Amino acid sequence: YDYFVMGGGSGGVRSSRIAAGYGAKVALAESASGGDTADGGFGGLGGTCVNVGCVPKKLMVYGSHYTHDIHDAKNYGWDIDEPTLNW
């Protein structure tokens, strides 16, 4: 291989694609083959941020603001029923 990347997170995947785009023969190593692992971890491409860090946190934070956003929208003339959440 011309280029070896350790870790299939956002940076590793992007780096691999750029190198391959320049014609390099690329290999990428990741610690697991995908999905949740038996010991409670995670595996596969995406890394910590995508699988258990930044992205899941942002989804929960954004979701927590919806009730407030709906109440604020009423002040701008939107006719919206009381928000409810059904998991």
N, CA, C and O atoms as a GROMACS GRO file, in nm:
protein
  348
    1TYR      N    1   0.082  -0.118   0.000
    1TYR     CA    2   0.000   0.000   0.000
    1TYR      C    3   0.087   0.125   0.000
    1TYR      O    4   0.199   0.126   0.053
    2ASP      N    5   0.034   0.230  -0.060
    2ASP     CA    6   0.104   0.358  -0.060
    2ASP      C    7   0.067   0.440   0.064
    2ASP      O    8   0.145   0.524   0.110
    3TYR      N    9  -0.052   0.414   0.118
    3TYR     CA   10  -0.104   0.497   0.226
    3TYR      C   11  -0.184   0.409   0.320
    3TYR      O   12  -0.276   0.339   0.276
    4PHE      N   13  -0.151   0.410   0.449
    4PHE     CA   14  -0.220   0.328   0.548
    4PHE      C   15  -0.280   0.419   0.654
    4PHE      O   16  -0.210   0.501   0.712
    5VAL      N   17  -0.409   0.404   0.679
    5VAL     CA   18  -0.480   0.488   0.775
    5VAL      C   19  -0.528   0.401   0.891
    5VAL      O   20  -0.588   0.296   0.870
    6MET      N   21  -0.503   0.447   1.013
    6MET     CA   22  -0.551   0.379   1.132
    6MET      C   23  -0.671   0.455   1.186
    6MET      O   24  -0.657   0.565   1.238
    7GLY      N   25  -0.789   0.397   1.173
    7GLY     CA   26  -0.911   0.459   1.224
    7GLY      C   27  -1.004   0.503   1.114
    7GLY      O   28  -0.965   0.579   1.025
    8GLY      N   29  -1.127   0.455   1.121
    8GLY     CA   30  -1.227   0.487   1.020
    8GLY      C   31  -1.322   0.597   1.062
    8GLY      O   32  -1.439   0.595   1.025
    9GLY      N   33  -1.273   0.692   1.138
    9GLY     CA   34  -1.355   0.807   1.174
    9GLY      C   35  -1.363   0.904   1.058
    9GLY      O   36  -1.315   0.876   0.948
   10SER      N   37  -1.423   1.018   1.084
   10SER     CA   38  -1.442   1.118   0.979
   10SER      C   39  -1.310   1.157   0.913
   10SER      O   40  -1.302   1.164   0.790
   11GLY      N   41  -1.209   1.182   0.993
   11GLY     CA   42  -1.079   1.223   0.939
   11GLY      C   43  -1.010   1.112   0.862
   11GLY      O   44  -0.952   1.136   0.756
   12GLY      N   45  -1.015   0.990   0.914
   12GLY     CA   46  -0.950   0.878   0.846
   12GLY      C   47  -1.013   0.845   0.712
   12GLY      O   48  -0.942   0.820   0.614
   13VAL      N   49  -1.146   0.846   0.708
   13VAL     CA   50  -1.215   0.816   0.583
   13VAL      C   51  -1.188   0.926   0.480
   13VAL      O   52  -1.162   0.898   0.364
   14ARG      N   53  -1.195   1.051   0.525
   14ARG     CA   54  -1.171   1.163   0.433
   14ARG      C   55  -1.028   1.160   0.380
   14ARG      O   56  -1.005   1.176   0.261
   15SER      N   57  -0.935   1.138   0.468
   15SER     CA   58  -0.794   1.131   0.428
   15SER      C   59  -0.771   1.019   0.327
   15SER      O   60  -0.699   1.037   0.229
   16SER      N   61  -0.833   0.905   0.351
   16SER     CA   62  -0.820   0.791   0.260
   16SER      C   63  -0.876   0.824   0.122
   16SER      O   64  -0.815   0.790   0.021
   17ARG      N   65  -0.990   0.889   0.118
   17ARG     CA   66  -1.052   0.923  -0.010
   17ARG      C   67  -0.968   1.023  -0.088
   17ARG      O   68  -0.954   1.012  -0.210
   18ILE      N   69  -0.913   1.119  -0.018
   18ILE     CA   70  -0.829   1.218  -0.087
   18ILE      C   71  -0.705   1.150  -0.144
   18ILE      O   72  -0.669   1.173  -0.260
   19ALA      N   73  -0.641   1.066  -0.063
   19ALA     CA   74  -0.521   0.996  -0.112
   19ALA      C   75  -0.554   0.907  -0.231
   19ALA      O   76  -0.479   0.904  -0.329
   20ALA      N   77  -0.664   0.835  -0.223
   20ALA     CA   78  -0.704   0.748  -0.334
   20ALA      C   79  -0.735   0.831  -0.458
   20ALA      O   80  -0.710   0.787  -0.570
   21GLY      N   81  -0.788   0.950  -0.439
   21GLY     CA   82  -0.817   1.038  -0.550
   21GLY      C   83  -0.692   1.081  -0.625
   21GLY      O   84  -0.697   1.114  -0.743
   22TYR      N   85  -0.580   1.081  -0.554
   22TYR     CA   86  -0.452   1.113  -0.617
   22TYR      C   87  -0.382   0.988  -0.672
   22TYR      O   88  -0.269   0.995  -0.719
   23GLY      N   89  -0.451   0.875  -0.664
   23GLY     CA   90  -0.398   0.753  -0.721
   23GLY      C   91  -0.327   0.660  -0.625
   23GLY      O   92  -0.274   0.557  -0.666
   24ALA      N   93  -0.324   0.694  -0.497
   24ALA     CA   94  -0.257   0.608  -0.399
   24ALA      C   95  -0.339   0.483  -0.374
   24ALA      O   96  -0.462   0.486  -0.373
   25LYS      N   97  -0.270   0.371  -0.353
   25LYS     CA   98  -0.335   0.248  -0.311
   25LYS      C   99  -0.348   0.256  -0.159
   25LYS      O  100  -0.247   0.259  -0.088
   26VAL      N  101  -0.473   0.260  -0.108
   26VAL     CA  102  -0.500   0.292   0.031
   26VAL      C  103  -0.552   0.171   0.108
   26VAL      O  104  -0.631   0.092   0.056
   27ALA      N  105  -0.506   0.158   0.233
   27ALA     CA  106  -0.561   0.060   0.327
   27ALA      C  107  -0.606   0.135   0.451
   27ALA      O  108  -0.540   0.230   0.494
   28LEU      N  109  -0.720   0.093   0.508
   28LEU     CA  110  -0.773   0.156   0.628
   28LEU      C  111  -0.802   0.047   0.730
   28LEU      O  112  -0.867  -0.052   0.697
   29ALA      N  113  -0.756   0.065   0.851
   29ALA     CA  114  -0.780  -0.032   0.959
   29ALA      C  115  -0.874   0.029   1.061
   29ALA      O  116  -0.856   0.143   1.104
   30GLU      N  117  -0.973  -0.049   1.100
   30GLU     CA  118  -1.068  -0.007   1.204
   30GLU      C  119  -1.073  -0.117   1.307
   30GLU      O  120  -1.050  -0.234   1.274
   31SER      N  121  -1.105  -0.083   1.433
   31SER     CA  122  -1.097  -0.180   1.541
   31SER      C  123  -1.207  -0.285   1.541
   31SER      O  124  -1.189  -0.391   1.601
   32ALA      N  125  -1.319  -0.260   1.478
   32ALA     CA  126  -1.429  -0.357   1.476
   32ALA      C  127  -1.494  -0.357   1.339
   32ALA      O  128  -1.471  -0.266   1.258
   33SER      N  129  -1.575  -0.458   1.312
   33SER     CA  130  -1.631  -0.475   1.179
   33SER      C  131  -1.764  -0.405   1.156
   33SER      O  132  -1.812  -0.401   1.043
   34GLY      N  133  -1.825  -0.350   1.260
   34GLY     CA  134  -1.948  -0.275   1.241
   34GLY      C  135  -2.054  -0.310   1.342
   34GLY      O  136  -2.056  -0.421   1.395
   35GLY      N  137  -2.142  -0.217   1.368
   35GLY     CA  138  -2.250  -0.239   1.463
   35GLY      C  139  -2.202  -0.237   1.606
   35GLY      O  140  -2.083  -0.216   1.632
   36ASP      N  141  -2.292  -0.259   1.698
   36ASP     CA  142  -2.255  -0.262   1.840
   36ASP      C  143  -2.179  -0.390   1.869
   36ASP      O  144  -2.208  -0.496   1.814
   37THR      N  145  -2.082  -0.380   1.956
   37THR     CA  146  -2.002  -0.495   1.994
   37THR      C  147  -2.060  -0.560   2.119
   37THR      O  148  -2.139  -0.498   2.190
   38ALA      N  149  -2.023  -0.684   2.145
   38ALA     CA  150  -2.075  -0.759   2.259
   38ALA      C  151  -2.041  -0.693   2.393
   38ALA      O  152  -2.115  -0.709   2.490
   39ASP      N  153  -1.930  -0.620   2.398
   39ASP     CA  154  -1.888  -0.558   2.524
   39ASP      C  155  -1.946  -0.418   2.543
   39ASP      O  156  -1.903  -0.345   2.632
   40GLY      N  157  -2.043  -0.380   2.459
   40GLY     CA  158  -2.108  -0.251   2.476
   40GLY      C  159  -2.044  -0.137   2.400
   40GLY      O  160  -2.090  -0.023   2.410
   41GLY      N  161  -1.939  -0.165   2.325
   41GLY     CA  162  -1.874  -0.061   2.247
   41GLY      C  163  -1.940  -0.044   2.112
   41GLY      O  164  -2.054  -0.085   2.091
   42PHE      N  165  -1.868   0.017   2.023
   42PHE     CA  166  -1.919   0.034   1.888
   42PHE      C  167  -1.809  -0.006   1.792
   42PHE      O  168  -1.693  -0.015   1.830
   43GLY      N  169  -1.847  -0.028   1.670
   43GLY     CA  170  -1.748  -0.064   1.570
   43GLY      C  171  -1.789  -0.015   1.434
   43GLY      O  172  -1.897   0.041   1.416
   44GLY      N  173  -1.703  -0.036   1.341
   44GLY     CA  174  -1.733   0.004   1.204
   44GLY      C  175  -1.684   0.144   1.174
   44GLY      O  176  -1.622   0.209   1.258
   45LEU      N  177  -1.712   0.188   1.054
   45LEU     CA  178  -1.668   0.319   1.011
   45LEU      C  179  -1.750   0.429   1.075
   45LEU      O  180  -1.866   0.408   1.111
   46GLY      N  181  -1.692   0.542   1.089
   46GLY     CA  182  -1.761   0.657   1.145
   46GLY      C  183  -1.690   0.714   1.266
   46GLY      O  184  -1.693   0.835   1.288
   47GLY      N  185  -1.626   0.629   1.344
   47GLY     CA  186  -1.553   0.676   1.460
   47GLY      C  187  -1.642   0.718   1.576
   47GLY      O  188  -1.764   0.701   1.572
   48THR      N  189  -1.579   0.771   1.678
   48THR     CA  190  -1.648   0.810   1.801
   48THR      C  191  -1.751   0.919   1.777
   48THR      O  192  -1.864   0.909   1.825
   49CYS      N  193  -1.714   1.023   1.704
   49CYS     CA  194  -1.805   1.136   1.686
   49CYS      C  195  -1.936   1.093   1.622
   49CYS      O  196  -2.043   1.125   1.673
   50VAL      N  197  -1.930   1.022   1.514
   50VAL     CA  198  -2.050   0.983   1.440
   50VAL      C  199  -2.133   0.880   1.517
   50VAL      O  200  -2.256   0.889   1.519
   51ASN      N  201  -2.069   0.785   1.580
   51ASN     CA  202  -2.141   0.674   1.642
   51ASN      C  203  -2.188   0.698   1.785
   51ASN      O  204  -2.299   0.658   1.820
   52VAL      N  205  -2.108   0.759   1.868
   52VAL     CA  206  -2.144   0.774   2.008
   52VAL      C  207  -2.116   0.912   2.066
   52VAL      O  208  -2.140   0.934   2.185
   53GLY      N  209  -2.066   1.003   1.988
   53GLY     CA  210  -2.026   1.133   2.041
   53GLY      C  211  -2.108   1.248   1.988
   53GLY      O  212  -2.225   1.264   2.023
   54CYS      N  213  -2.046   1.328   1.903
   54CYS     CA  214  -2.102   1.455   1.858
   54CYS      C  215  -2.239   1.443   1.793
   54CYS      O  216  -2.332   1.514   1.833
   55VAL      N  217  -2.255   1.356   1.697
   55VAL     CA  218  -2.381   1.349   1.622
   55VAL      C  219  -2.497   1.305   1.710
   55VAL      O  220  -2.600   1.372   1.709
   56PRO      N  221  -2.487   1.196   1.786
   56PRO     CA  222  -2.600   1.160   1.874
   56PRO      C  223  -2.632   1.269   1.975
   56PRO      O  224  -2.748   1.293   2.007
   57LYS      N  225  -2.528   1.336   2.027
   57LYS     CA  226  -2.550   1.443   2.124
   57LYS      C  227  -2.628   1.556   2.058
   57LYS      O  228  -2.722   1.610   2.118
   58LYS      N  229  -2.590   1.594   1.936
   58LYS     CA  230  -2.659   1.703   1.868
   58LYS      C  231  -2.804   1.668   1.841
   58LYS      O  232  -2.892   1.753   1.855
   59LEU      N  233  -2.832   1.544   1.804
   59LEU     CA  234  -2.970   1.504   1.780
   59LEU      C  235  -3.054   1.520   1.907
   59LEU      O  236  -3.168   1.567   1.901
   60MET      N  237  -2.999   1.481   2.020
   60MET     CA  238  -3.073   1.493   2.146
   60MET      C  239  -3.090   1.639   2.186
   60MET      O  240  -3.197   1.678   2.234
   61VAL      N  241  -2.986   1.721   2.167
   61VAL     CA  242  -2.995   1.862   2.202
   61VAL      C  243  -3.097   1.933   2.113
   61VAL      O  244  -3.181   2.007   2.163
   62TYR      N  245  -3.090   1.909   1.982
   62TYR     CA  246  -3.186   1.972   1.891
   62TYR      C  247  -3.328   1.929   1.926
   62TYR      O  248  -3.419   2.011   1.928
   63GLY      N  249  -3.347   1.802   1.953
   63GLY     CA  250  -3.479   1.752   1.989
   63GLY      C  251  -3.533   1.815   2.116
   63GLY      O  252  -3.653   1.835   2.129
   64SER      N  253  -3.445   1.846   2.209
   64SER     CA  254  -3.489   1.904   2.335
   64SER      C  255  -3.539   2.047   2.318
   64SER      O  256  -3.607   2.099   2.407
   65HIS      N  257  -3.506   2.112   2.207
   65HIS     CA  258  -3.547   2.250   2.184
   65HIS      C  259  -3.683   2.262   2.114
   65HIS      O  260  -3.740   2.371   2.111
   66TYR      N  261  -3.735   2.154   2.059
   66TYR     CA  262  -3.858   2.163   1.979
   66TYR      C  263  -3.976   2.222   2.055
   66TYR      O  264  -4.048   2.305   2.001
   67THR      N  265  -3.995   2.182   2.178
   67THR     CA  266  -4.108   2.235   2.255
   67THR      C  267  -4.098   2.386   2.267
   67THR      O  268  -4.196   2.457   2.248
   68HIS      N  269  -3.979   2.436   2.298
   68HIS     CA  270  -3.959   2.580   2.311
   68HIS      C  271  -3.978   2.650   2.177
   68HIS      O  272  -4.036   2.759   2.170
   69ASP      N  273  -3.930   2.589   2.070
   69ASP     CA  274  -3.944   2.648   1.937
   69ASP      C  275  -4.090   2.658   1.896
   69ASP      O  276  -4.131   2.758   1.835
   70ILE      N  277  -4.169   2.556   1.929
   70ILE     CA  278  -4.312   2.558   1.895
   70ILE      C  279  -4.383   2.670   1.974
   70ILE      O  280  -4.466   2.741   1.918
   71HIS      N  281  -4.351   2.684   2.101
   71HIS     CA  282  -4.410   2.792   2.179
   71HIS      C  283  -4.370   2.928   2.123
   71HIS      O  284  -4.453   3.019   2.117
   72ASP      N  285  -4.245   2.943   2.082
   72ASP     CA  286  -4.199   3.069   2.023
   72ASP      C  287  -4.271   3.096   1.892
   72ASP      O  288  -4.302   3.212   1.862
   73ALA      N  289  -4.299   2.994   1.813
   73ALA     CA  290  -4.365   3.010   1.683
   73ALA      C  291  -4.504   3.070   1.700
   73ALA      O  292  -4.550   3.144   1.614
   74LYS      N  293  -4.571   3.038   1.810
   74LYS     CA  294  -4.704   3.093   1.836
   74LYS      C  295  -4.698   3.246   1.843
   74LYS      O  296  -4.792   3.314   1.802
   75ASN      N  297  -4.588   3.299   1.895
   75ASN     CA  298  -4.571   3.444   1.905
   75ASN      C  299  -4.552   3.510   1.769
   75ASN      O  300  -4.561   3.632   1.757
   76TYR      N  301  -4.526   3.431   1.669
   76TYR     CA  302  -4.508   3.483   1.533
   76TYR      C  303  -4.628   3.452   1.444
   76TYR      O  304  -4.620   3.465   1.321
   77GLY      N  305  -4.739   3.412   1.505
   77GLY     CA  306  -4.862   3.394   1.430
   77GLY      C  307  -4.892   3.252   1.387
   77GLY      O  308  -4.996   3.229   1.324
   78TRP      N  309  -4.807   3.157   1.417
   78TRP     CA  310  -4.836   3.017   1.382
   78TRP      C  311  -4.945   2.964   1.472
   78TRP      O  312  -4.943   2.987   1.593
   79ASP      N  313  -5.040   2.892   1.416
   79ASP     CA  314  -5.147   2.829   1.492
   79ASP      C  315  -5.108   2.682   1.512
   79ASP      O  316  -5.126   2.599   1.424
   80ILE      N  317  -5.055   2.654   1.630
   80ILE     CA  318  -4.999   2.521   1.658
   80ILE      C  319  -5.059   2.468   1.787
   80ILE      O  320  -5.067   2.540   1.886
   81ASP      N  321  -5.102   2.341   1.786
   81ASP     CA  322  -5.152   2.277   1.907
   81ASP      C  323  -5.038   2.259   2.006
   81ASP      O  324  -4.921   2.273   1.972
   82GLU      N  325  -5.075   2.228   2.129
   82GLU     CA  326  -4.973   2.198   2.231
   82GLU      C  327  -4.887   2.081   2.186
   82GLU      O  328  -4.940   1.979   2.141
   83PRO      N  329  -4.757   2.094   2.196
   83PRO     CA  330  -4.669   1.984   2.155
   83PRO      C  331  -4.675   1.868   2.254
   83PRO      O  332  -4.680   1.889   2.375
   84THR      N  333  -4.673   1.748   2.202
   84THR     CA  334  -4.665   1.627   2.284
   84THR      C  335  -4.557   1.538   2.225
   84THR      O  336  -4.525   1.548   2.107
   85LEU      N  337  -4.503   1.451   2.307
   85LEU     CA  338  -4.399   1.359   2.264
   85LEU      C  339  -4.446   1.216   2.286
   85LEU      O  340  -4.490   1.181   2.395
   86ASN      N  341  -4.439   1.135   2.184
   86ASN     CA  342  -4.478   0.995   2.193
   86ASN      C  343  -4.356   0.912   2.151
   86ASN      O  344  -4.329   0.898   2.032
   87TRP      N  345  -4.284   0.857   2.247
   87TRP     CA  346  -4.165   0.777   2.217
   87TRP      C  347  -4.206   0.651   2.146
   87TRP      O  348  -4.121   0.569   2.112
   0.00000   0.00000   0.00000
